[in-house]
Amino acid sequence: MDHSLWETIVASAWPYVYVAIKLVIGLATFILALRTTSKGQLNQMSPLDLIGNFVMGGILGGVIYSDSITIHHFIIILIIWQTLIITVKKVSQASTSARKVLVGSEIPLVIDGKFQLDRFNELDISISGFATLLRMQGIFSVRDVRYAQMEPNSQLTVIKYDEKRLSALVVKNGEISEDGLAFLKRDEAWLREELHKKGYGDDLESIFFAEWTEELDDEGNTAKGDMMIIDRSETETEQDREREAKAHESEARQQQRQANDQATQQM
């Protein structure tokens, strides 16, 4: 093949190859973001996740059609954006108040069968839309709803009157959950008294989460209740699992060496 013809083919194909490289980098970044957040489905995503993906899509689209932005500039932009998103998520996980601002919180729509009209107006939800969300959960009458709340991911959680068990998180990441107490019709003094019964003082930092569960009688009154507390010392991280795996691996190697030594001595 003529050398000039080959150069012409390469020159004409290079812009498409350049775009393809950018697409591959963008796709790899999207997959990495989904894997690191463990949220591969749309209904698992918070508003922060959706915003992050929308902005990343805008970055990817803008870079593809701009020849002035090189691949290494593109990679730097993606790293900066992902670092910003991860930092914001870490902040929201560490602080309940920050999470309410950045991600949102649960919003009660029905409490003890009473519709919270101001919350409906706040979320711009009509009664027809609310009834549709109920039917999607197999509930065909609003009179069956004892409690309903809108989750940060726009999913509706419903508790019916015929359910005999109520549960709510009352402590999250060392901070008292006002929404959980309001749902249970309890106050902070009651919560601290229950925590004292479990051996916890006024400092809640050591509590990863605490959940109150109560059984109801036929009249809807509390028959009995109990609190489940998970201390931070009872949790484990990826580093803990890696250390445990290495310890098991080291123990297995030691046992294998001992078995080999015994076999050698018997020969």
N, C-alpha and C positions, 0 to 999 in steps of 0.2 A: 504494500500500500504506500502511495506517495506520502512523504513526510509532511508536506504542507496540508494535505487532505486530513491526515491524522490530527494535526494541530487544530484545524478548523472544527473537527468533530468534538475534540476535547473542550475547545473554547465555547462551543455552543451548548454542550452538555453540562459544563461546570456550574452555571447558575442553578440548575435543577438539583444537582448533587449537593450544592451548598445549602439549598432549602431543605433537602432531605436530611442532611446532617442536623440541622436545627430542629427539625421535627422529631428526630430520634432522641435528641437531648431533652426536648420538652416532654415527650412521652415518658422517658425514663424518670424525669423529675416528678411527673404526676403519679406514676406507679410508686415511687419511693415515698411520696407524701402520703398516699393512701395506706401503704404498709406501715409506716411509722405511726400513723394515727389510729390504725386498726379499724378504719371506718370505710368499708368498701361499698356500703349501700347508702342511698340517698336519705332514707329515713333515720339513719344513725348519725347524720351530720348535724352539727349545731350551726347557728347563723355565722359564727366565726369561720367554720370550715367552708361553708358555701362562699363567703366573701373571699376567702383565701384562694379557692379554686377559680372563682370568676376573675379575680385580678391576675392570677397566673395565666389564665386563658387569654386575657387581654395582652399580657406581656408577650406571650408566645405568638399571637396573631400580629402584633405590631412589629416584632423582630423579624418574622418571616418575610414581610413585605418591605423591609428596610435594608438596603444593601450597605448602608453606612454603619450598621451595628455588626461588629464581627462576632465570631463564635465565642471567643474568650470574654468579650464584653457581655454577651448573652448569658454565659455561665455565671459571671460575677453578679449580674442582676438577679438571677434565680436564687443564688446563694444568699444574697442580701434579703430578698423577700421571704424565703423559707426561714431564715434565722429570725426575722421579725415575727413571723407567725408562731414559731415554736416558743419564742420568748413570751409572747402574749399569752399563749396557752399555759405555760409554766406559771405565770403570774396568776392566772385565773384559777388554776388548780391549788395554788398555795393559799389563796385568800377567798373566802366566801363572798365578801363585799365586792372584791374585784371581779369575781365570776358573775355577779349580778349585773355589773355594768358592761362587761365585755361579752358575755354569753347570754345572759338573761336568767330568769328564775321561773319557777312554777307559779302560775297565776290561777287561783281558785275561781271557778265560774259558778259552782253550786255548792253551798254549804248547808248540810242538814235539810236538803230539799228546797232551800231558799236561793233563788237566782240573784246573783250579784250583778245588777244592771250596769253599774259603773265599770265593771271589768269587761262586760260584753261590749260596751261602747269604746273602752280603751283598746281592745283588740279588733274592733270593727267586725264583730261576728253577729250575724242575724240569728234569730231563733230557728229559721229554716236551715241555715248552715250548721247550727248546733245539732239539730235533729238528724241531719244527714250524717254527721260524725258519729252520732249514737247508733244509727242503723248500720253503719259500717262495722260496729262492734256487736251487732246482733241484739241491740236494745231498741225496741220499737215504741216505747212510751216514755216520755220525760218524767212521768210520775214515779218511775222505778229508780230514778237517780237520787241517791242520797248525797253523793259528793262527786264533783268533777273538777278537774284542773287541766289547764293547757300547759304542756311541757315546753321547755326551751326549743325543742326541735319540731314544734307545732303539732305534736301528737296529743290526743286527748286521753286522759286517764280517768276511768269511771269506777265508782264503788256503788253498788246497788243496795237497796234496803234489805234484800234477803241474804246478804253476805254477813256472816256472823264473826268475822275477824277483821280488825283494823290494824294497820301498821303504818308507821311514819318514822322517818329519820329525824331525831331530835338534836343530834350533834353531828356536824360534818367537818372533818379536818380540824378538830379542836375548837370549833366555833358553834355556838347555839343556833339551831335552825328555828327562826321565828315562825316560818310557814308551817313547819311540822308541829310546833306547839299549838298554833292556831287551829290546825286541822283536828288535833286531839282535844281541843278546848282545855288546855293546860297552860300553866305559866312557868316562868323561870324558877320560882321558888319550889314548885313541885318537882321540876327536873333536877335541881341540885339536891333535893332530899333523896330522890331515887338514886342519884349517882353516889351520894354518901353511903347509902345502903350497900352499894357495890364496892365500897372502899376507895372511892375517888373524892379528892378534895375540891377546892374551888378552881384549881388550875386544870383546864381541860386540854392543854396542849398535847398530852400523851394519848389522847383518844383519837383514833382514826375515824371511827363513826360509832354512833349509838342509835339503836332502833328500838322503839317501844311497840309492842304487840299486845293487843287486848282482845279477849273473847267477849262477845255480846250475848245477853240473854234475849228471850223472845220479845221483850219490850224495848230492846235497843240500848239497855243500860250495860255498863261494864260489869261483867261477871268476875273476870280475873285478868291480870296483865303481868307482863314481864319485860325486862329490858335486856337486850343483847348488846354487849359492848365489845368492840374489837380495838384492842390497844395497839399502838404503833409497834410495840415490841413483838406482836404476834404476826405482823405482816412481813413480807419478804420482797426484795428487789431482784432484778436480774443479776446483780453482782452477788447477792446471797446465793442464788441458784447456781451460778457458775462456781462459787467457792465450794458449795456442797457437792457438785458434780466432780470437781477436781479432787476433793477429799475421798469420794467413793472410788475414783479412778486410781488414786494413789494406794488406797487400801487394797484394791483388787490386784494391783501390780505386786504389792508386798506379799499377799497371799500366794500369788503365782510363783514368786521367787522362793518362798518357803517350801512350796510343793516341789519345785524343781530341785532344791537342795536335798530334800528328803529322798527324792527319787535317785539322786546321784549317790547318796550315802548307801542306799540299799543295793546298788550295783556292785 
